[in-house]
Amino acid sequence: ASLGLLILVATALYGAVGADAAGSFAAGATRPSYDTSALELTGHGGYTTARPYTELRVTVCLQKRLGGRAFSVRCETGVAAGRRVTAEVSVPGCVKGSWRTTSTGEALNRKGDWVHQASATSAPYKC
């Protein structure tokens, strides 16, 4: 199931950028899912660009909504070279309430500056 979700994220991100002009970028986040066999809530996210970079990074977080505010409970960062980077984050159990996956990515340019920041938030998942 996790592999299928990862492939879905990569395909969606590739489709979001598609044949856009060089320099285009996008972040994506999938709705969290609960794995009853592993007893964990997992979120997947990614970042993609139309042209390759020496370094891309994405930070994917699981957020819990509490009293009208959202709090990041756990985050993971993925780093890769090329056009795409993905990451997965999970928490044990599924605490009652509303959860979302967030994803924020950026690319390292030749001058060593982080550029092209993009963020995405998934649809909510109710535990």
Rosetta constraint file for C-alpha pairs under 8 A:
AtomPair CA 1 CA 5 HARMONIC 6.24 0.50
AtomPair CA 2 CA 6 HARMONIC 6.16 0.50
AtomPair CA 3 CA 7 HARMONIC 6.21 0.50
AtomPair CA 4 CA 8 HARMONIC 6.16 0.50
AtomPair CA 5 CA 9 HARMONIC 6.20 0.50
AtomPair CA 5 CA 44 HARMONIC 7.59 0.50
AtomPair CA 6 CA 10 HARMONIC 6.23 0.50
AtomPair CA 6 CA 44 HARMONIC 6.94 0.50
AtomPair CA 7 CA 11 HARMONIC 6.07 0.50
AtomPair CA 8 CA 12 HARMONIC 6.05 0.50
AtomPair CA 9 CA 13 HARMONIC 6.06 0.50
AtomPair CA 9 CA 28 HARMONIC 7.19 0.50
AtomPair CA 9 CA 29 HARMONIC 7.50 0.50
AtomPair CA 9 CA 30 HARMONIC 6.92 0.50
AtomPair CA 9 CA 44 HARMONIC 7.43 0.50
AtomPair CA 9 CA 45 HARMONIC 6.91 0.50
AtomPair CA 9 CA 46 HARMONIC 7.09 0.50
AtomPair CA 10 CA 14 HARMONIC 6.08 0.50
AtomPair CA 10 CA 46 HARMONIC 7.36 0.50
AtomPair CA 10 CA 84 HARMONIC 7.88 0.50
AtomPair CA 10 CA 86 HARMONIC 7.76 0.50
AtomPair CA 11 CA 15 HARMONIC 6.09 0.50
AtomPair CA 12 CA 16 HARMONIC 6.10 0.50
AtomPair CA 12 CA 28 HARMONIC 7.86 0.50
AtomPair CA 13 CA 17 HARMONIC 6.50 0.50
AtomPair CA 13 CA 26 HARMONIC 7.06 0.50
AtomPair CA 13 CA 27 HARMONIC 7.14 0.50
AtomPair CA 13 CA 28 HARMONIC 6.29 0.50
AtomPair CA 13 CA 46 HARMONIC 7.34 0.50
AtomPair CA 13 CA 47 HARMONIC 7.15 0.50
AtomPair CA 13 CA 48 HARMONIC 6.31 0.50
AtomPair CA 14 CA 18 HARMONIC 5.68 0.50
AtomPair CA 14 CA 48 HARMONIC 6.98 0.50
AtomPair CA 16 CA 26 HARMONIC 7.06 0.50
AtomPair CA 17 CA 24 HARMONIC 6.72 0.50
AtomPair CA 17 CA 25 HARMONIC 6.56 0.50
AtomPair CA 17 CA 26 HARMONIC 6.72 0.50
AtomPair CA 17 CA 48 HARMONIC 7.32 0.50
AtomPair CA 17 CA 49 HARMONIC 6.85 0.50
AtomPair CA 17 CA 50 HARMONIC 6.24 0.50
AtomPair CA 18 CA 50 HARMONIC 7.33 0.50
AtomPair CA 19 CA 50 HARMONIC 7.32 0.50
AtomPair CA 20 CA 24 HARMONIC 6.25 0.50
AtomPair CA 20 CA 50 HARMONIC 6.64 0.50
AtomPair CA 21 CA 50 HARMONIC 6.97 0.50
AtomPair CA 22 CA 50 HARMONIC 5.39 0.50
AtomPair CA 22 CA 51 HARMONIC 5.61 0.50
AtomPair CA 23 CA 49 HARMONIC 6.74 0.50
AtomPair CA 23 CA 50 HARMONIC 5.96 0.50
AtomPair CA 23 CA 51 HARMONIC 6.29 0.50
AtomPair CA 24 CA 49 HARMONIC 5.62 0.50
AtomPair CA 24 CA 50 HARMONIC 5.32 0.50
AtomPair CA 24 CA 51 HARMONIC 7.73 0.50
AtomPair CA 25 CA 47 HARMONIC 7.42 0.50
AtomPair CA 25 CA 48 HARMONIC 5.65 0.50
AtomPair CA 25 CA 49 HARMONIC 4.20 0.50
AtomPair CA 25 CA 50 HARMONIC 6.34 0.50
AtomPair CA 25 CA 116 HARMONIC 6.69 0.50
AtomPair CA 25 CA 118 HARMONIC 7.19 0.50
AtomPair CA 26 CA 47 HARMONIC 5.75 0.50
AtomPair CA 26 CA 48 HARMONIC 5.53 0.50
AtomPair CA 26 CA 49 HARMONIC 6.55 0.50
AtomPair CA 26 CA 105 HARMONIC 7.98 0.50
AtomPair CA 26 CA 118 HARMONIC 5.78 0.50
AtomPair CA 26 CA 119 HARMONIC 7.52 0.50
AtomPair CA 27 CA 45 HARMONIC 7.49 0.50
AtomPair CA 27 CA 46 HARMONIC 5.71 0.50
AtomPair CA 27 CA 47 HARMONIC 4.30 0.50
AtomPair CA 27 CA 48 HARMONIC 6.47 0.50
AtomPair CA 27 CA 103 HARMONIC 6.38 0.50
AtomPair CA 27 CA 104 HARMONIC 6.43 0.50
AtomPair CA 27 CA 105 HARMONIC 6.23 0.50
AtomPair CA 27 CA 118 HARMONIC 5.47 0.50
AtomPair CA 27 CA 119 HARMONIC 5.32 0.50
AtomPair CA 27 CA 120 HARMONIC 5.54 0.50
AtomPair CA 28 CA 45 HARMONIC 5.48 0.50
AtomPair CA 28 CA 46 HARMONIC 5.33 0.50
AtomPair CA 28 CA 47 HARMONIC 6.32 0.50
AtomPair CA 28 CA 103 HARMONIC 6.30 0.50
AtomPair CA 28 CA 119 HARMONIC 7.28 0.50
AtomPair CA 28 CA 120 HARMONIC 5.28 0.50
AtomPair CA 28 CA 121 HARMONIC 7.35 0.50
AtomPair CA 28 CA 122 HARMONIC 7.87 0.50
AtomPair CA 29 CA 43 HARMONIC 7.59 0.50
AtomPair CA 29 CA 44 HARMONIC 5.98 0.50
AtomPair CA 29 CA 45 HARMONIC 4.22 0.50
AtomPair CA 29 CA 46 HARMONIC 6.58 0.50
AtomPair CA 29 CA 60 HARMONIC 7.88 0.50
AtomPair CA 29 CA 101 HARMONIC 5.86 0.50
AtomPair CA 29 CA 102 HARMONIC 5.84 0.50
AtomPair CA 29 CA 103 HARMONIC 5.63 0.50
AtomPair CA 29 CA 120 HARMONIC 5.79 0.50
AtomPair CA 29 CA 121 HARMONIC 5.72 0.50
AtomPair CA 29 CA 122 HARMONIC 5.16 0.50
AtomPair CA 30 CA 43 HARMONIC 6.40 0.50
AtomPair CA 30 CA 44 HARMONIC 5.55 0.50
AtomPair CA 30 CA 45 HARMONIC 6.16 0.50
AtomPair CA 30 CA 101 HARMONIC 6.42 0.50
AtomPair CA 30 CA 121 HARMONIC 7.93 0.50
AtomPair CA 30 CA 122 HARMONIC 5.32 0.50
AtomPair CA 30 CA 123 HARMONIC 7.50 0.50
AtomPair CA 31 CA 43 HARMONIC 6.57 0.50
AtomPair CA 31 CA 44 HARMONIC 7.77 0.50
AtomPair CA 31 CA 100 HARMONIC 6.32 0.50
AtomPair CA 31 CA 101 HARMONIC 6.05 0.50
AtomPair CA 31 CA 122 HARMONIC 4.96 0.50
AtomPair CA 31 CA 123 HARMONIC 5.35 0.50
AtomPair CA 31 CA 124 HARMONIC 6.37 0.50
AtomPair CA 31 CA 125 HARMONIC 6.47 0.50
AtomPair CA 32 CA 41 HARMONIC 6.52 0.50
AtomPair CA 32 CA 42 HARMONIC 5.40 0.50
AtomPair CA 32 CA 43 HARMONIC 4.47 0.50
AtomPair CA 32 CA 44 HARMONIC 7.33 0.50
AtomPair CA 32 CA 62 HARMONIC 7.78 0.50
AtomPair CA 32 CA 99 HARMONIC 7.05 0.50
AtomPair CA 32 CA 100 HARMONIC 6.21 0.50
AtomPair CA 32 CA 101 HARMONIC 5.99 0.50
AtomPair CA 32 CA 122 HARMONIC 7.82 0.50
AtomPair CA 32 CA 124 HARMONIC 7.55 0.50
AtomPair CA 32 CA 125 HARMONIC 6.03 0.50
AtomPair CA 33 CA 41 HARMONIC 5.62 0.50
AtomPair CA 33 CA 42 HARMONIC 5.44 0.50
AtomPair CA 33 CA 43 HARMONIC 6.62 0.50
AtomPair CA 33 CA 125 HARMONIC 7.36 0.50
AtomPair CA 34 CA 39 HARMONIC 7.12 0.50
AtomPair CA 34 CA 40 HARMONIC 5.78 0.50
AtomPair CA 34 CA 41 HARMONIC 4.36 0.50
AtomPair CA 34 CA 42 HARMONIC 6.31 0.50
AtomPair CA 34 CA 94 HARMONIC 7.10 0.50
AtomPair CA 35 CA 39 HARMONIC 5.56 0.50
AtomPair CA 35 CA 40 HARMONIC 5.55 0.50
AtomPair CA 35 CA 41 HARMONIC 6.38 0.50
AtomPair CA 35 CA 42 HARMONIC 7.68 0.50
AtomPair CA 36 CA 40 HARMONIC 7.06 0.50
AtomPair CA 39 CA 92 HARMONIC 6.17 0.50
AtomPair CA 39 CA 93 HARMONIC 5.15 0.50
AtomPair CA 39 CA 94 HARMONIC 7.71 0.50
AtomPair CA 40 CA 90 HARMONIC 6.32 0.50
AtomPair CA 40 CA 91 HARMONIC 5.55 0.50
AtomPair CA 40 CA 92 HARMONIC 4.39 0.50
AtomPair CA 40 CA 93 HARMONIC 4.69 0.50
AtomPair CA 40 CA 94 HARMONIC 6.60 0.50
AtomPair CA 41 CA 90 HARMONIC 5.40 0.50
AtomPair CA 41 CA 91 HARMONIC 5.41 0.50
AtomPair CA 41 CA 92 HARMONIC 6.40 0.50
AtomPair CA 41 CA 93 HARMONIC 6.19 0.50
AtomPair CA 41 CA 94 HARMONIC 5.85 0.50
AtomPair CA 42 CA 62 HARMONIC 7.82 0.50
AtomPair CA 42 CA 88 HARMONIC 7.02 0.50
AtomPair CA 42 CA 89 HARMONIC 5.70 0.50
AtomPair CA 42 CA 90 HARMONIC 4.19 0.50
AtomPair CA 42 CA 91 HARMONIC 6.68 0.50
AtomPair CA 43 CA 60 HARMONIC 7.57 0.50
AtomPair CA 43 CA 61 HARMONIC 7.42 0.50
AtomPair CA 43 CA 62 HARMONIC 6.44 0.50
AtomPair CA 43 CA 88 HARMONIC 5.77 0.50
AtomPair CA 43 CA 89 HARMONIC 5.39 0.50
AtomPair CA 43 CA 90 HARMONIC 6.28 0.50
AtomPair CA 43 CA 100 HARMONIC 7.92 0.50
AtomPair CA 43 CA 101 HARMONIC 5.48 0.50
AtomPair CA 44 CA 60 HARMONIC 6.95 0.50
AtomPair CA 44 CA 86 HARMONIC 7.39 0.50
AtomPair CA 44 CA 87 HARMONIC 5.99 0.50
AtomPair CA 44 CA 88 HARMONIC 4.57 0.50
AtomPair CA 44 CA 89 HARMONIC 6.59 0.50
AtomPair CA 44 CA 101 HARMONIC 7.09 0.50
AtomPair CA 45 CA 58 HARMONIC 7.75 0.50
AtomPair CA 45 CA 59 HARMONIC 7.97 0.50
AtomPair CA 45 CA 60 HARMONIC 5.75 0.50
AtomPair CA 45 CA 86 HARMONIC 5.72 0.50
AtomPair CA 45 CA 87 HARMONIC 5.64 0.50
AtomPair CA 45 CA 88 HARMONIC 6.51 0.50
AtomPair CA 45 CA 101 HARMONIC 7.46 0.50
AtomPair CA 45 CA 102 HARMONIC 7.21 0.50
AtomPair CA 45 CA 103 HARMONIC 5.48 0.50
AtomPair CA 46 CA 58 HARMONIC 6.19 0.50
AtomPair CA 46 CA 60 HARMONIC 7.67 0.50
AtomPair CA 46 CA 84 HARMONIC 7.20 0.50
AtomPair CA 46 CA 85 HARMONIC 5.56 0.50
AtomPair CA 46 CA 86 HARMONIC 4.08 0.50
AtomPair CA 46 CA 87 HARMONIC 6.20 0.50
AtomPair CA 46 CA 103 HARMONIC 6.58 0.50
AtomPair CA 46 CA 104 HARMONIC 7.94 0.50
AtomPair CA 46 CA 105 HARMONIC 7.27 0.50
AtomPair CA 47 CA 56 HARMONIC 7.86 0.50
AtomPair CA 47 CA 57 HARMONIC 7.51 0.50
AtomPair CA 47 CA 58 HARMONIC 6.08 0.50
AtomPair CA 47 CA 84 HARMONIC 5.79 0.50
AtomPair CA 47 CA 85 HARMONIC 5.51 0.50
AtomPair CA 47 CA 86 HARMONIC 6.51 0.50
AtomPair CA 47 CA 103 HARMONIC 7.80 0.50
AtomPair CA 47 CA 104 HARMONIC 7.42 0.50
AtomPair CA 47 CA 105 HARMONIC 5.33 0.50
AtomPair CA 47 CA 106 HARMONIC 7.42 0.50
AtomPair CA 47 CA 118 HARMONIC 7.78 0.50
AtomPair CA 48 CA 83 HARMONIC 5.41 0.50
AtomPair CA 48 CA 84 HARMONIC 4.34 0.50
AtomPair CA 48 CA 85 HARMONIC 6.53 0.50
AtomPair CA 49 CA 83 HARMONIC 5.06 0.50
AtomPair CA 49 CA 84 HARMONIC 6.60 0.50
AtomPair CA 50 CA 83 HARMONIC 6.51 0.50
AtomPair CA 51 CA 82 HARMONIC 7.65 0.50
AtomPair CA 51 CA 83 HARMONIC 6.01 0.50
AtomPair CA 52 CA 81 HARMONIC 7.28 0.50
AtomPair CA 52 CA 82 HARMONIC 4.30 0.50
AtomPair CA 52 CA 83 HARMONIC 4.57 0.50
AtomPair CA 53 CA 81 HARMONIC 5.94 0.50
AtomPair CA 53 CA 82 HARMONIC 5.13 0.50
AtomPair CA 53 CA 83 HARMONIC 6.49 0.50
AtomPair CA 53 CA 107 HARMONIC 6.62 0.50
AtomPair CA 53 CA 108 HARMONIC 6.75 0.50
AtomPair CA 53 CA 109 HARMONIC 7.03 0.50
AtomPair CA 54 CA 80 HARMONIC 7.90 0.50
AtomPair CA 54 CA 81 HARMONIC 4.85 0.50
AtomPair CA 54 CA 82 HARMONIC 6.27 0.50
AtomPair CA 54 CA 108 HARMONIC 6.86 0.50
AtomPair CA 54 CA 109 HARMONIC 7.73 0.50
AtomPair CA 55 CA 79 HARMONIC 6.83 0.50
AtomPair CA 55 CA 80 HARMONIC 5.63 0.50
AtomPair CA 55 CA 81 HARMONIC 4.48 0.50
AtomPair CA 55 CA 82 HARMONIC 6.97 0.50
AtomPair CA 55 CA 107 HARMONIC 6.08 0.50
AtomPair CA 55 CA 108 HARMONIC 5.41 0.50
AtomPair CA 56 CA 79 HARMONIC 5.62 0.50
AtomPair CA 56 CA 80 HARMONIC 5.35 0.50
AtomPair CA 56 CA 81 HARMONIC 5.83 0.50
AtomPair CA 56 CA 82 HARMONIC 7.31 0.50
AtomPair CA 56 CA 83 HARMONIC 7.68 0.50
AtomPair CA 56 CA 84 HARMONIC 7.33 0.50
AtomPair CA 56 CA 85 HARMONIC 6.46 0.50
AtomPair CA 56 CA 105 HARMONIC 7.30 0.50
AtomPair CA 56 CA 106 HARMONIC 5.92 0.50
AtomPair CA 56 CA 107 HARMONIC 4.50 0.50
AtomPair CA 56 CA 108 HARMONIC 6.22 0.50
AtomPair CA 57 CA 77 HARMONIC 6.83 0.50
AtomPair CA 57 CA 78 HARMONIC 5.55 0.50
AtomPair CA 57 CA 79 HARMONIC 4.38 0.50
AtomPair CA 57 CA 80 HARMONIC 6.52 0.50
AtomPair CA 57 CA 85 HARMONIC 6.50 0.50
AtomPair CA 57 CA 105 HARMONIC 5.50 0.50
AtomPair CA 57 CA 106 HARMONIC 5.70 0.50
AtomPair CA 57 CA 107 HARMONIC 6.55 0.50
AtomPair CA 58 CA 77 HARMONIC 5.52 0.50
AtomPair CA 58 CA 78 HARMONIC 5.33 0.50
AtomPair CA 58 CA 79 HARMONIC 6.63 0.50
AtomPair CA 58 CA 85 HARMONIC 6.62 0.50
AtomPair CA 58 CA 86 HARMONIC 6.72 0.50
AtomPair CA 58 CA 87 HARMONIC 6.88 0.50
AtomPair CA 58 CA 103 HARMONIC 6.62 0.50
AtomPair CA 58 CA 104 HARMONIC 5.46 0.50
AtomPair CA 58 CA 105 HARMONIC 4.03 0.50
AtomPair CA 58 CA 106 HARMONIC 6.63 0.50
AtomPair CA 59 CA 75 HARMONIC 6.56 0.50
AtomPair CA 59 CA 76 HARMONIC 5.62 0.50
AtomPair CA 59 CA 77 HARMONIC 4.21 0.50
AtomPair CA 59 CA 78 HARMONIC 6.44 0.50
AtomPair CA 59 CA 87 HARMONIC 7.14 0.50
AtomPair CA 59 CA 103 HARMONIC 5.66 0.50
AtomPair CA 59 CA 104 HARMONIC 5.31 0.50
AtomPair CA 59 CA 105 HARMONIC 6.34 0.50
AtomPair CA 60 CA 75 HARMONIC 5.45 0.50
AtomPair CA 60 CA 76 HARMONIC 5.43 0.50
AtomPair CA 60 CA 77 HARMONIC 6.27 0.50
AtomPair CA 60 CA 87 HARMONIC 6.24 0.50
AtomPair CA 60 CA 88 HARMONIC 6.64 0.50
AtomPair CA 60 CA 89 HARMONIC 6.46 0.50
AtomPair CA 60 CA 101 HARMONIC 6.93 0.50
AtomPair CA 60 CA 102 HARMONIC 5.59 0.50
AtomPair CA 60 CA 103 HARMONIC 4.47 0.50
AtomPair CA 60 CA 104 HARMONIC 6.63 0.50
AtomPair CA 61 CA 72 HARMONIC 6.14 0.50
AtomPair CA 61 CA 73 HARMONIC 7.21 0.50
AtomPair CA 61 CA 74 HARMONIC 5.61 0.50
AtomPair CA 61 CA 75 HARMONIC 4.06 0.50
AtomPair CA 61 CA 76 HARMONIC 6.49 0.50
AtomPair CA 61 CA 89 HARMONIC 6.43 0.50
AtomPair CA 61 CA 101 HARMONIC 5.70 0.50
AtomPair CA 61 CA 102 HARMONIC 5.19 0.50
AtomPair CA 61 CA 103 HARMONIC 6.52 0.50
AtomPair CA 62 CA 72 HARMONIC 5.79 0.50
AtomPair CA 62 CA 73 HARMONIC 5.83 0.50
AtomPair CA 62 CA 74 HARMONIC 5.69 0.50
AtomPair CA 62 CA 75 HARMONIC 6.51 0.50
AtomPair CA 62 CA 89 HARMONIC 6.90 0.50
AtomPair CA 62 CA 90 HARMONIC 7.35 0.50
AtomPair CA 62 CA 99 HARMONIC 6.78 0.50
AtomPair CA 62 CA 100 HARMONIC 5.83 0.50
AtomPair CA 62 CA 101 HARMONIC 4.77 0.50
AtomPair CA 62 CA 102 HARMONIC 6.47 0.50
AtomPair CA 63 CA 70 HARMONIC 6.01 0.50
AtomPair CA 63 CA 71 HARMONIC 5.23 0.50
AtomPair CA 63 CA 72 HARMONIC 4.25 0.50
AtomPair CA 63 CA 73 HARMONIC 5.67 0.50
AtomPair CA 63 CA 74 HARMONIC 7.57 0.50
AtomPair CA 63 CA 99 HARMONIC 5.53 0.50
AtomPair CA 63 CA 100 HARMONIC 5.21 0.50
AtomPair CA 63 CA 101 HARMONIC 6.19 0.50
AtomPair CA 63 CA 102 HARMONIC 7.18 0.50
AtomPair CA 64 CA 70 HARMONIC 5.53 0.50
AtomPair CA 64 CA 71 HARMONIC 5.35 0.50
AtomPair CA 64 CA 72 HARMONIC 6.47 0.50
AtomPair CA 64 CA 73 HARMONIC 6.70 0.50
AtomPair CA 64 CA 97 HARMONIC 7.26 0.50
AtomPair CA 64 CA 98 HARMONIC 5.95 0.50
AtomPair CA 64 CA 99 HARMONIC 4.67 0.50
AtomPair CA 64 CA 100 HARMONIC 6.72 0.50
AtomPair CA 65 CA 69 HARMONIC 5.53 0.50
AtomPair CA 65 CA 70 HARMONIC 4.29 0.50
AtomPair CA 65 CA 71 HARMONIC 6.37 0.50
AtomPair CA 65 CA 97 HARMONIC 7.00 0.50
AtomPair CA 65 CA 98 HARMONIC 5.53 0.50
AtomPair CA 65 CA 99 HARMONIC 6.32 0.50
AtomPair CA 66 CA 70 HARMONIC 6.20 0.50
AtomPair CA 66 CA 71 HARMONIC 7.53 0.50
AtomPair CA 66 CA 97 HARMONIC 7.72 0.50
AtomPair CA 66 CA 98 HARMONIC 7.99 0.50
AtomPair CA 74 CA 89 HARMONIC 7.03 0.50
AtomPair CA 74 CA 90 HARMONIC 7.35 0.50
AtomPair CA 74 CA 91 HARMONIC 7.08 0.50
AtomPair CA 75 CA 89 HARMONIC 6.13 0.50
AtomPair CA 76 CA 87 HARMONIC 6.70 0.50
AtomPair CA 76 CA 88 HARMONIC 6.68 0.50
AtomPair CA 76 CA 89 HARMONIC 5.60 0.50
AtomPair CA 77 CA 87 HARMONIC 6.29 0.50
AtomPair CA 78 CA 85 HARMONIC 6.51 0.50
AtomPair CA 78 CA 86 HARMONIC 6.04 0.50
AtomPair CA 78 CA 87 HARMONIC 5.05 0.50
AtomPair CA 79 CA 85 HARMONIC 6.29 0.50
AtomPair CA 79 CA 86 HARMONIC 7.88 0.50
AtomPair CA 80 CA 84 HARMONIC 7.22 0.50
AtomPair CA 80 CA 85 HARMONIC 5.53 0.50
AtomPair CA 81 CA 85 HARMONIC 7.69 0.50
AtomPair CA 94 CA 127 HARMONIC 5.81 0.50
AtomPair CA 95 CA 127 HARMONIC 6.33 0.50
AtomPair CA 96 CA 126 HARMONIC 7.19 0.50
AtomPair CA 96 CA 127 HARMONIC 4.71 0.50
AtomPair CA 97 CA 126 HARMONIC 5.57 0.50
AtomPair CA 97 CA 127 HARMONIC 5.41 0.50
AtomPair CA 98 CA 124 HARMONIC 6.06 0.50
AtomPair CA 98 CA 125 HARMONIC 5.62 0.50
AtomPair CA 98 CA 126 HARMONIC 4.66 0.50
AtomPair CA 98 CA 127 HARMONIC 6.56 0.50
AtomPair CA 99 CA 124 HARMONIC 5.45 0.50
AtomPair CA 99 CA 125 HARMONIC 5.10 0.50
AtomPair CA 99 CA 126 HARMONIC 6.34 0.50
AtomPair CA 99 CA 127 HARMONIC 7.71 0.50
AtomPair CA 100 CA 121 HARMONIC 6.80 0.50
AtomPair CA 100 CA 122 HARMONIC 5.62 0.50
AtomPair CA 100 CA 123 HARMONIC 6.29 0.50
AtomPair CA 100 CA 124 HARMONIC 4.89 0.50
AtomPair CA 100 CA 125 HARMONIC 6.28 0.50
AtomPair CA 101 CA 121 HARMONIC 5.85 0.50
AtomPair CA 101 CA 122 HARMONIC 5.29 0.50
AtomPair CA 101 CA 123 HARMONIC 7.83 0.50
AtomPair CA 101 CA 124 HARMONIC 7.95 0.50
AtomPair CA 102 CA 119 HARMONIC 7.29 0.50
AtomPair CA 102 CA 120 HARMONIC 5.72 0.50
AtomPair CA 102 CA 121 HARMONIC 4.47 0.50
AtomPair CA 102 CA 122 HARMONIC 6.40 0.50
AtomPair CA 103 CA 119 HARMONIC 5.44 0.50
AtomPair CA 103 CA 120 HARMONIC 5.23 0.50
AtomPair CA 103 CA 121 HARMONIC 6.48 0.50
AtomPair CA 104 CA 117 HARMONIC 7.00 0.50
AtomPair CA 104 CA 118 HARMONIC 5.68 0.50
AtomPair CA 104 CA 119 HARMONIC 4.25 0.50
AtomPair CA 104 CA 120 HARMONIC 6.61 0.50
AtomPair CA 105 CA 116 HARMONIC 7.97 0.50
AtomPair CA 105 CA 117 HARMONIC 5.60 0.50
AtomPair CA 105 CA 118 HARMONIC 5.51 0.50
AtomPair CA 105 CA 119 HARMONIC 6.47 0.50
AtomPair CA 106 CA 114 HARMONIC 6.13 0.50
AtomPair CA 106 CA 115 HARMONIC 5.75 0.50
AtomPair CA 106 CA 116 HARMONIC 5.40 0.50
AtomPair CA 106 CA 117 HARMONIC 4.44 0.50
AtomPair CA 106 CA 118 HARMONIC 6.58 0.50
AtomPair CA 107 CA 114 HARMONIC 5.45 0.50
AtomPair CA 107 CA 115 HARMONIC 5.33 0.50
AtomPair CA 107 CA 116 HARMONIC 6.14 0.50
AtomPair CA 107 CA 117 HARMONIC 7.32 0.50
AtomPair CA 108 CA 112 HARMONIC 5.84 0.50
AtomPair CA 108 CA 113 HARMONIC 5.57 0.50
AtomPair CA 108 CA 114 HARMONIC 4.54 0.50
AtomPair CA 108 CA 115 HARMONIC 6.17 0.50
AtomPair CA 109 CA 113 HARMONIC 5.53 0.50
AtomPair CA 109 CA 114 HARMONIC 6.36 0.50
AtomPair CA 109 CA 115 HARMONIC 6.66 0.50
